[in-house]
């Protein structure tokens, strides 16, 4: 069998290596438009920032290694321009010599990736405006960064914030412009608010709920004119507003694509032509949780898809389960991670859900250095099946999101999280791991042990800052010192230790909403009051979550510009 692969980064290189392991005698031709196959595109911002010092460190599988180890026919700086499905050939152009020729195939794998978007604004095509996709982009940016003082990044997604971190570390005055009212738009706003605050503390300026309307040359560099009327001077601009699947080959060949342009494939990664497979950022796949059609450009799924395509064409019944969007990003020692559905995605899909928040320490509190993390768990309110999770904090975030990702893959419920046996030593975790704690709280909600309300509900009922118009009695069960340091306006303070002796101070004709700092004492108060006949609910995540939700609604981070 002769296999031709278009695109030699994550999905394509993975498919080529797997195909060789399964078929020693087959001919495998690997076309790559860029100068190097199998480079670490996720590492490009860190090469620009100097964290990865050598360019060669980005070459995961250099061209000669692919040739020597796997006997692949690797052709770099070579572009496939067309597919003839009837004759089973591809048209090829050598970008170094301009030579054009045809190559036949028995099976074809498309792994063209996705290209960065450039918004249609005046000045977007100026030479000082960059996107980041390949090694050449990284080389140009690394060179200009060395001779610059200021940078503007348009877009606060993964690449945008990773670039912001690396440019700030190199001493550049960095401004991030984002159309949404939050950084990292795939996350829920209240979870990511601490990341925005942390970025500002590191000197990065955030301009949220704003957009670039024009980019103009100036005497000292460039000026980005914003929709808000502000102007931001800069030496260069990095566009990071999203990507579009590179589907031209597929469209021109008559292959089926989805409404957002992703090449449609089945569970074996076969396109509408069963001799042609497609993998990676260019394809439309199924979401693992609900089976809906999605495009989620991530390196892990691309590698697995390449492997599955090679398996299937070798006669194995390999199937892609779907993508659940497990992702993680680091920002100046803070980390944000997510898996499965976010709350905003569940609302958009009109799927039923419940949520809880917990704020446990990353390891045992008695061991030095314990730091709080925030976990948001989303689950089915009928059977407790886990739908998604988000974790934000410092150390230990990656471990917890991976546990939740596996739990979703395994179809687990919140009850399963209660019973999970996870590694424990005081410097790594707790006897009741943060994952167990999330399970305890969520399972307790399902069992009716603790009715809960959410900060968003309180804010919606009573306005942004006051509970004076609410029918509920809001009870702060923290210490007087904690109450004085900050509390929900209109709340009454009775510490949980004094609560049993103060029941006559609480109303029995309306709901009592109890809260503490993170939810645990609020839960104790809820159990206590329920057994004394009160209509009571616990504020999920306590005052910590309440503050985060309130802050995300007022768009505090956008005030610094």
C-alpha positions, 0 to 999 in steps of 0.5 A, spaced: 500 500 500 502 507 498 500 512 503 500 519 502 500 524 508 499 531 507 501 535 513 507 532 517 506 536 524 502 532 530 496 528 526 500 527 520 507 525 523 503 520 528 500 517 522 506 516 519 510 513 524 504 508 526 503 506 519 510 504 519 510 500 525 504 496 522 506 495 515 514 495 514 513 494 506 508 500 505 511 506 501 509 512 506 510 519 503 510 525 507 509 532 505 510 538 509 509 545 506 513 548 512 521 547 513 521 542 518 516 536 520 513 534 527 515 540 530 512 542 537 508 548 535 505 548 542 512 550 544 513 556 540 511 562 545 516 559 550 521 559 544 520 566 543 520 568 550 527 564 551 524 559 556 526 554 550 533 556 549 534 553 542 530 552 536 533 545 535 529 543 542 522 544 538 524 539 533 520 533 536 522 528 530 527 531 526 527 530 518 533 525 518 530 521 524 524 520 520 527 518 514 532 513 518 528 510 523 521 509 519 524 509 512 519 515 510 519 519 504 519 526 507 518 532 503 519 538 506 517 545 503 513 541 498 505 543 498 500 539 495 495 543 491 490 539 489 487 532 489 484 528 483 479 522 487 478 519 480 485 518 478 487 517 486 493 522 485 495 529 488 498 535 485 504 537 488 509 543 488 516 544 490 516 550 494 524 551 493 524 549 486 517 551 483 517 544 480 510 541 479 508 534 479 503 528 481 504 523 486 499 517 486 496 514 492 492 508 495 490 511 501 491 519 503 491 522 510 489 530 510 493 533 516 493 540 514 491 543 520 488 550 521 491 557 519 490 563 524 485 568 523 486 575 521 480 580 522 478 584 516 481 591 519 485 596 516 492 595 517 492 588 519 496 586 513 502 591 515 509 587 516 509 589 523 503 585 524 504 577 526 501 571 527 504 565 530 503 558 527 510 555 525 517 556 526 518 561 521 513 565 525 517 564 531 523 566 528 521 573 526 517 574 532 524 572 536 528 577 532 523 583 533 522 582 540 529 583 541 529 590 539 522 592 542 519 595 548 512 594 547 507 589 544 499 589 543 496 582 543 489 581 540 486 575 542 486 573 550 485 565 548 491 560 549 496 563 544 495 570 546 496 569 553 502 565 552 505 570 548 503 575 553 506 571 559 513 570 555 513 577 552 512 580 559 518 576 562 522 579 556 521 586 559 516 588 554 510 593 556 504 588 553 497 590 552 492 584 551 485 586 547 479 581 547 473 582 544 469 578 550 469 580 557 474 575 560 480 572 558 480 565 556 473 565 553 472 557 553 472 558 561 466 560 565 468 567 567 467 567 574 473 561 574 478 565 570 477 572 574 483 570 578 487 569 572 485 576 569 487 579 576 494 575 576 496 578 569 495 585 571 499 584 577 504 581 573 504 588 569 500 586 563 494 591 561 488 588 559 483 591 555 477 587 555 470 588 551 474 591 546 476 590 539 481 593 534 478 597 529 485 599 525 492 599 525 496 605 523 503 606 522 506 612 527 513 616 528 515 611 533 512 604 531 504 603 530 498 605 533 492 600 535 485 604 535 480 600 539 472 600 538 472 604 545 476 610 542 482 608 546 489 608 542 495 603 544 502 605 541 506 599 540 512 596 536 508 590 533 502 586 534 500 579 534 494 577 532 491 571 536 483 571 535 482 564 533 483 559 527 480 556 521 481 549 518 485 549 512 480 545 508 481 548 501 484 541 498 478 537 501 473 542 499 476 543 492 476 535 491 468 535 493 469 532 500 464 533 505 465 539 510 461 541 516 458 548 517 464 551 520 468 548 515 471 542 518 472 536 514 467 531 516 469 524 518 467 518 521 469 514 528 475 511 523 477 518 521 475 517 514 472 522 510 466 522 505 471 518 500 473 512 504 480 512 501 481 519 504 482 520 511 483 527 515 485 528 522 487 534 526 485 541 527 482 541 520 476 536 522 470 536 525 469 531 530 464 529 535 464 531 542 465 526 547 460 528 552 453 529 548 456 527 541 455 534 538 459 536 532 465 540 534 471 543 532 476 543 538 484 544 535 488 541 540 495 537 540 493 531 544 486 529 540 490 530 533 496 525 535 490 520 537 486 521 530 493 520 526 494 513 530 487 511 529 487 513 521 493 509 520 490 503 524 484 503 520 487 503 514 491 497 516 485 493 518 484 494 525 477 496 528 480 503 531 475 508 533 475 515 535 471 516 541 470 524 541 474 530 543 472 532 550 476 539 550 481 537 556 486 543 556 491 547 560 494 553 560 499 556 565 500 564 567 506 566 571 505 560 576 498 560 576 494 555 572 487 554 569 485 547 566 478 545 564 475 538 561 468 537 558 463 542 558 463 549 561 457 552 564 456 556 558 456 551 553 451 547 557 447 553 557 448 554 549 446 546 548 440 547 553 442 541 557 440 540 564 446 540 569 447 542 576 454 545 579 458 546 585 464 550 587 470 548 592 476 551 594 481 546 597 488 546 598 493 543 593 495 539 599 495 537 606 494 544 610 499 542 616 504 541 610 508 548 609 506 551 602 499 549 601 495 553 597 488 554 595 485 552 588 478 553 585 474 547 582 468 547 579 464 541 577 458 540 572 454 534 573 447 531 571 442 533 576 438 526 575 444 521 575 450 525 577 454 523 571 460 528 570 459 533 564 465 538 565 470 541 570 474 547 571 480 547 576 484 554 577 490 555 582 497 554 582 500 547 584 496 540 583 491 543 578 494 539 572 493 532 577 486 534 578 484 536 571 486 529 569 483 525 574 476 529 572 478 528 564 479 520 566 472 520 570 468 523 564 471 518 559 469 512 564 462 515 564 463 516 572 458 520 577 459 524 582 458 518 587 464 515 584 469 521 585 467 520 593 470 513 593 476 515 588 482 512 592 488 517 590 495 518 592 496 521 598 502 524 602 502 531 605 506 534 600 502 532 594 495 532 597 490 530 602 487 524 605 480 527 602 483 529 596 480 535 592 477 531 587 474 527 593 471 533 596 468 535 590 465 529 590 462 529 597 459 536 595 456 534 589 453 527 591 451 531 597 447 536 593 444 530 589 442 526 596 439 532 598 443 533 604 445 540 602 440 544 598 445 550 595 444 556 591 449 560 587 452 566 587 449 568 580 442 567 583 443 571 589 446 577 584 440 576 579 435 576 585 438 582 589 442 586 584 450 587 584 451 589 591 445 589 595 441 584 598 436 589 601 430 587 596 431 579 597 426 575 600 432 571 603 435 572 610 443 571 608 447 568 614 454 569 614 457 564 619 464 566 619 468 569 625 467 576 626 474 578 624 472 575 617 466 578 616 469 585 618 474 584 612 469 583 607 462 580 606 455 580 602 451 587 603 445 585 608 448 579 611 447 578 618 453 575 622 453 569 627 459 564 627 457 557 626 460 556 633 454 560 636 449 558 631 445 553 636 445 558 641 442 563 636 436 560 633 431 565 635 435 570 631 433 567 625 426 567 621 422 561 620 418 564 615 423 565 609 429 562 606 435 562 610 442 562 605 448 560 609 455 562 607 462 562 609 469 563 606 469 557 601 462 553 603 464 548 608 462 551 614 456 553 610 454 546 609 455 545 617 450 551 618 445 548 613 445 541 616 444 544 623 439 549 621 435 543 617 434 539 623 431 545 627 426 545 621 429 551 618 428 552 610 435 553 609 440 553 603 448 553 602 451 558 598 456 554 593 463 556 594 462 561 599 464 568 599 470 566 595 466 564 589 461 570 590 466 575 590 469 571 583 462 572 580 461 579 582 468 581 579 467 577 573 460 581 572 463 588 573 469 586 569 474 589 574 480 587 569 478 591 564 479 598 568 486 597 568 488 599 561 
